[in-house]
Amino acid sequence: MRSRYLPVLLSALAAAACGVGDKDADGDADTPPVPVEIATTERGVIAAVYSGTTVLEADEEAAVLAKVSGEVIELRVEEGDRVQPGQVLAVLDGDRLRLEMQRSLADLRRLEQDYKRNIELHEKGLVSAGAFENLKYELEALEAAHELATLELGYTQIRAPIGGVISQRFIKVGNTLSVNQQTFHLTDLDPLLAHLHVPEREYRQLEPGQKAVVEVDALAGRRFPARVERISPTVDPATGTFKVTIEVDDPDEQLKPGMFSRVSVVYDTHGDALLIPRVALVDDDSSAAVFVVEDGVARRTEVRTGFVDGGRVEVVEGLDSGDQVVIIGQNGLRDGARVDVVNAEQPSAMRASSTTTGSDGVR
């Protein structure tokens, strides 16, 4: 009895199995296409860039110190004023030093007269050689004392040691200063420098004279031309980095020391490179890939990349000119999925990449 119905049961199970398989196969056809946006590959020039962040610094700065003590009787500059080397910034009361100079001058003139009279007496043998030599040494000492008194009187005029801008004033009229007390801080704004501490693996890539660009957040991301001025010949063993000094071109003096900046150094360029937007890349642990749209179907294609510059990336293997790659919606795609291109005007790689920002300058 049981054996008579066994073939029928097996036939029913087989039919059911076939029905399930047909339903699954039809399910792919019924799945709606995934909406995506695409970009078309283009050829152009791309640069290899090393980027870093740092704080702008002045090439020359100086703390202006009082060289003699005294009361401040006049201020001739204020913060923000531009000064030249040797320009008088402030004046101290010099009455005491002026009197000391006049006294030393009087002593010097008196001894000069005595020395002249003793020359004649020495020639006649009326003055011993030892006494004459002592008089000569005393005269030289008084000359030095007078020069010192004159020098100290001159120090009552506080002068700028370098040219630049008064960035800080520490004194007021009426203050009594002591020796070596700071009076002003001078900053030379031309040029401004950016110091990058670059990993040693990049040592062969950078060299003096290379062009660079500096962007400052405080000025709405405005870009300032710059160049590599010098490179340290040694690597810091503690950090594994070497120092690169960037000189910034800022003729309008809009940049200020202490501003946070982003520096990009161009160390190589490729012409006629095949370019795609960087957002098109689908990275995994082993390789980089993109989804190429062909006849409404997305095909996952592995690529080999070259230079990366901001929102653009160079593709050296895996794509051809005119290929259309998915730039929005690729994260939910699988190989062979049907897609619906929603951007009517297919953007080029150049235009699509302009919506992205940033540059890590890696190759």
HUBEL-V842437 format. One record per run of one state. SS is the DSSP state (H for helix, E for strand, L for the rest). FROM is the first residue (numbers start at 1). LEN is the number of residues. If there is no record, write none. Layout:
ss->SS from->FROM len->LEN
ss->SS from->FROM len->LEN
//
This chain:
ss->L from->1 len->1
ss->H from->2 len->29
ss->L from->31 len->3
ss->E from->34 len->7
ss->L from->41 len->1
ss->E from->42 len->24
ss->L from->66 len->4
ss->E from->70 len->6
ss->L from->76 len->6
ss->E from->82 len->2
ss->L from->84 len->4
ss->E from->88 len->5
ss->L from->93 len->2
ss->H from->95 len->29
ss->L from->124 len->5
ss->H from->129 len->26
ss->L from->155 len->2
ss->E from->157 len->3
ss->L from->160 len->4
ss->E from->164 len->6
ss->L from->170 len->6
ss->E from->176 len->2
ss->L from->178 len->4
ss->E from->182 len->18
ss->H from->200 len->3
ss->L from->203 len->8
ss->E from->211 len->6
ss->H from->217 len->3
ss->L from->220 len->2
ss->E from->222 len->10
ss->L from->232 len->4
ss->E from->236 len->1
ss->L from->237 len->4
ss->E from->241 len->8
ss->L from->249 len->11
ss->E from->260 len->18
ss->H from->278 len->3
ss->L from->281 len->1
ss->E from->282 len->2
ss->L from->284 len->4
ss->E from->288 len->7
ss->L from->295 len->2
ss->E from->297 len->13
ss->L from->310 len->2
ss->E from->312 len->6
ss->L from->318 len->6
ss->E from->324 len->5
ss->L from->329 len->1
ss->H from->330 len->3
ss->L from->333 len->5
ss->E from->338 len->4
ss->L from->342 len->5
ss->E from->347 len->2
ss->H from->349 len->5
ss->L from->354 len->10
//
